[in-house]
Amino acid sequence: MEEPTPSRLSSLNTPVRRRRALIALVAVWAVVITWVAFTRGGDSGAEPRAAATPAPSASPGPLTVAEVYQTLLPSVVLIQTTGHDAKQAAESATGTGVIANADGTVLTAFHVVDGAETIKLTYTDGTTTTARVATRNPAQDIATLTPARLPETLVPAVLGGGVEVGDAVVAIGNPLGLTGSTSSGVVSGLDRKLTRDKQDDIAGLIQFDAAVNPGSSGGPLVNDQGQVVGIVVALANPTDAGTFIGIGFAVPIGAALGGGDNGPGRAPPL
């Protein structure tokens, strides 16, 4: 059977300004999943930092989806950015991040904050703050953010752990701006490759079928031990809808922590 010709992606209700990507050897488009709208916003000014608390320990036995969600939710951050598109029209974007260490460093997808003029974080407890990009690794579509203020109770996520095809995973994020959303599924494949326009391929990705949509980018992909095993970066859809049809991609956590642009092999400050 002849494969369908891939069609150009369009947004859900608002233009998506981020790059599109092709799954290597498969005639479908993969899209980075930051929710973009033409609105103004942002936060400004440095604020005092709160004291950190230790990260929760992962359970030795499998956790339910509800338990994974409750464990990770305090570590998940809403990211809102403002900037201008190529035509200088004001726009805003929504994505997700995860608190990665006791200093409050936030790990996210690079395309969520690429070109942003302002970055606003909202923690689960409602605390808001500005942030700046600390490190960036466009080759892996990964960035870290330094917030100006921390939440009252800081709960870093547990990073690490591996997955195999068929393993249960949970995605947590802010799809379409619906904060604190979760979905569950399984690992569908490993070592997937995305070919991106005007950029190098991203190889070694985790393919999963937990639902993700624009706004989920940068969120954690979590195993049944409550460990962050990947950072969500893209979905694939052979139509122009740009919505989830069962194929999502995440950068494995080891690769996400593998380096930024501060020098050869230098990892983000985690």
C-alpha positions as semicolon CSV with decimal commas, in nm:
position;residue;x (nm);y (nm);z (nm)
1;M;0,000;0,000;0,000
2;E;0,133;0,343;-0,089
3;E;0,214;0,555;0,216
4;P;0,015;0,877;0,255
5;T;0,189;1,200;0,164
6;P;0,255;1,401;0,480
7;S;0,059;1,724;0,500
8;R;0,169;2,048;0,661
9;L;0,067;2,087;1,022
10;S;-0,165;2,358;1,139
11;S;-0,256;2,458;1,491
12;L;-0,557;2,366;1,699
13;N;-0,708;2,710;1,735
14;T;-0,402;2,933;1,725
15;P;-0,081;2,939;1,521
16;V;0,199;2,717;1,645
17;R;0,531;2,887;1,570
18;R;0,759;2,600;1,670
19;R;0,939;2,374;1,430
20;R;0,789;2,060;1,279
21;A;0,970;1,729;1,244
22;L;0,949;1,409;1,045
23;I;0,975;1,068;1,204
24;A;1,263;0,902;1,024
25;L;1,145;0,630;0,785
26;V;0,779;0,705;0,862
27;A;0,572;0,945;0,654
28;V;0,418;1,144;0,936
29;W;0,493;1,482;1,087
30;A;0,609;1,514;1,446
31;V;0,531;1,841;1,617
32;V;0,682;2,002;1,919
33;I;0,400;2,054;2,159
34;T;0,402;2,401;2,304
35;W;0,063;2,570;2,308
36;V;0,089;2,912;2,144
37;A;-0,165;3,194;2,144
38;F;-0,152;3,560;2,047
39;T;-0,183;3,714;2,392
40;R;0,030;3,932;2,614
41;G;0,149;3,849;2,965
42;G;0,448;3,775;3,183
43;D;0,588;3,833;3,528
44;S;0,880;4,046;3,635
45;G;1,106;4,114;3,926
46;A;1,321;3,892;4,142
47;E;1,165;3,748;4,454
48;P;1,311;3,577;4,761
49;R;1,388;3,206;4,749
50;A;1,220;2,958;4,984
51;A;1,394;2,676;5,166
52;A;1,412;2,342;4,986
53;T;1,280;2,012;5,118
54;P;1,413;1,666;5,033
55;A;1,278;1,487;4,727
56;P;1,042;1,196;4,789
57;S;1,185;0,847;4,761
58;A;1,053;0,614;4,495
59;S;0,851;0,317;4,617
60;P;1,015;-0,027;4,579
61;G;0,692;-0,161;4,427
62;P;0,489;-0,041;4,129
63;L;0,280;0,269;4,193
64;T;-0,068;0,324;4,058
65;V;-0,124;0,609;3,813
66;A;-0,287;0,806;4,094
67;E;0,015;0,750;4,320
68;V;0,257;0,854;4,046
69;Y;0,051;1,167;3,987
70;Q;0,040;1,260;4,356
71;T;0,414;1,199;4,388
72;L;0,514;1,409;4,088
73;L;0,256;1,687;4,085
74;P;0,439;1,909;4,341
75;S;0,743;1,896;4,112
76;V;0,560;1,999;3,794
77;V;0,566;2,362;3,680
78;L;0,349;2,560;3,438
79;I;0,565;2,764;3,199
80;Q;0,421;3,067;3,020
81;T;0,629;3,275;2,781
82;T;0,575;3,590;2,581
83;G;0,752;3,716;2,274
84;H;0,700;3,809;1,911
85;D;0,675;3,598;1,599
86;A;0,861;3,655;1,272
87;K;0,608;3,924;1,177
88;Q;0,654;4,097;1,515
89;A;0,305;4,003;1,630
90;A;0,281;3,952;2,006
91;E;0,231;3,592;2,109
92;S;0,241;3,376;2,420
93;A;0,317;3,008;2,465
94;T;0,242;2,751;2,733
95;G;0,457;2,453;2,826
96;T;0,561;2,239;3,120
97;G;0,870;2,191;3,334
98;V;0,983;1,976;3,623
99;I;1,180;2,076;3,933
100;A;1,505;1,885;3,900
101;N;1,712;1,956;4,210
102;A;1,720;2,112;4,556
103;D;1,822;2,448;4,408
104;G;1,492;2,466;4,223
105;T;1,638;2,427;3,873
106;V;1,358;2,355;3,625
107;L;1,415;2,108;3,342
108;T;1,208;2,160;3,026
109;A;1,210;2,136;2,647
110;F;1,423;2,399;2,476
111;H;1,156;2,488;2,221
112;V;0,924;2,592;2,506
113;V;1,150;2,887;2,590
114;D;1,335;2,939;2,262
115;G;1,309;3,307;2,167
116;A;1,102;3,396;2,473
117;E;1,125;3,755;2,593
118;T;0,968;3,677;2,929
119;I;0,933;3,348;3,116
120;K;0,680;3,300;3,395
121;L;0,660;2,993;3,617
122;T;0,360;2,886;3,822
123;Y;0,415;2,618;4,086
124;T;0,153;2,373;4,204
125;D;0,094;2,578;4,521
126;G;0,007;2,883;4,312
127;T;0,336;3,067;4,363
128;T;0,443;3,255;4,051
129;T;0,784;3,385;3,953
130;T;0,997;3,490;3,661
131;A;1,278;3,270;3,536
132;R;1,578;3,286;3,306
133;V;1,734;3,023;3,082
134;A;2,036;2,877;3,263
135;T;2,151;2,621;3,006
136;R;2,027;2,511;2,669
137;N;2,089;2,208;2,453
138;P;1,908;2,257;2,121
139;A;2,053;1,932;1,985
140;Q;1,846;1,740;2,242
141;D;1,570;2,004;2,269
142;I;1,646;2,047;2,640
143;A;1,691;2,356;2,858
144;T;1,716;2,437;3,227
145;L;1,565;2,743;3,394
146;T;1,668;2,932;3,706
147;P;1,363;3,075;3,886
148;A;1,376;3,404;4,075
149;R;1,162;3,258;4,352
150;L;1,084;2,911;4,485
151;P;0,755;2,769;4,617
152;E;0,699;2,751;4,990
153;T;0,770;2,378;4,981
154;L;1,021;2,268;4,721
155;V;0,982;1,907;4,604
156;P;1,240;1,804;4,342
157;A;1,145;1,510;4,125
158;V;1,334;1,182;4,139
159;L;1,532;1,164;3,815
160;G;1,657;0,837;3,671
161;G;1,546;0,486;3,600
162;G;1,509;0,310;3,270
163;V;1,224;0,172;3,064
164;E;1,165;-0,114;2,825
165;V;0,907;-0,155;2,551
166;G;0,574;-0,235;2,717
167;D;0,656;-0,065;3,048
168;A;0,385;0,153;3,201
169;V;0,448;0,529;3,191
170;V;0,263;0,842;3,301
171;A;0,281;1,187;3,142
172;I;0,205;1,496;3,350
173;G;0,175;1,845;3,207
174;N;-0,039;2,134;3,092
175;P;-0,194;2,033;2,757
176;L;-0,385;2,320;2,595
177;G;-0,330;2,513;2,919
178;L;-0,519;2,256;3,128
179;T;-0,286;2,263;3,425
180;G;-0,187;1,954;3,617
181;S;-0,325;1,704;3,366
182;T;-0,213;1,343;3,359
183;S;-0,241;1,051;3,118
184;S;-0,105;0,699;3,119
185;G;0,013;0,447;2,863
186;V;0,308;0,229;2,775
187;V;0,646;0,261;2,610
188;S;0,580;0,182;2,244
189;G;0,938;0,189;2,119
190;L;1,293;0,292;2,198
191;D;1,576;0,460;2,009
192;R;1,342;0,651;1,779
193;K;1,475;0,931;1,558
194;L;1,319;1,262;1,457
195;T;1,438;1,459;1,156
196;R;1,386;1,832;1,207
197;D;1,376;2,116;0,956
198;K;1,702;2,317;0,954
199;Q;1,832;2,127;1,258
200;D;2,009;1,802;1,329
201;D;1,811;1,487;1,401
202;I;1,726;1,390;1,758
203;A;1,807;1,023;1,808
204;G;1,747;0,779;2,091
205;L;1,398;0,901;2,180
206;I;1,139;0,711;2,382
207;Q;0,814;0,652;2,192
208;F;0,504;0,628;2,414
209;D;0,125;0,632;2,383
210;A;0,022;0,830;2,692
211;A;-0,175;1,127;2,557
212;V;0,013;1,454;2,514
213;N;-0,091;1,770;2,330
214;P;0,029;2,129;2,279
215;G;0,131;2,254;2,624
216;S;0,269;1,915;2,734
217;S;0,620;1,988;2,605
218;G;0,886;1,985;2,875
219;G;0,678;1,774;3,110
220;P;0,799;1,457;3,279
221;L;0,746;1,105;3,149
222;V;0,739;0,893;3,463
223;N;0,777;0,519;3,526
224;D;0,579;0,314;3,778
225;Q;0,842;0,381;4,045
226;G;0,771;0,755;4,038
227;Q;1,099;0,827;3,857
228;V;1,128;1,075;3,572
229;V;1,261;0,870;3,281
230;G;1,217;1,129;3,006
231;I;1,120;1,482;2,906
232;V;0,830;1,509;2,661
233;V;0,928;1,694;2,342
234;A;0,707;1,597;2,046
235;L;0,409;1,411;1,905
236;A;0,339;1,268;1,560
237;N;0,028;1,316;1,350
238;P;-0,006;1,243;0,975
239;T;-0,279;1,506;0,941
240;D;-0,266;1,883;0,974
241;A;-0,445;1,877;1,312
242;G;-0,133;1,882;1,531
243;T;-0,307;1,678;1,801
244;F;-0,230;1,346;1,964
245;I;-0,310;1,020;1,784
246;G;-0,113;0,779;1,999
247;I;0,252;0,860;1,923
248;G;0,451;1,080;2,159
249;F;0,825;1,121;2,205
250;A;1,046;1,197;2,504
251;V;1,417;1,259;2,545
252;P;1,554;0,996;2,789
253;I;1,650;1,154;3,118
254;G;2,014;1,049;3,080
255;A;2,038;1,233;2,748
256;A;1,850;1,531;2,892
257;L;2,114;1,565;3,164
258;G;2,399;1,506;2,923
259;G;2,501;1,858;2,831
260;G;2,421;2,218;2,747
261;D;2,598;2,493;2,555
262;N;2,835;2,590;2,837
263;G;3,118;2,382;2,695
264;P;3,184;2,034;2,557
265;G;3,018;1,769;2,769
266;R;2,913;2,010;3,040
267;A;2,584;1,903;3,194
268;P;2,305;2,128;3,318
269;P;2,344;2,230;3,685
270;L;2,161;1,935;3,836
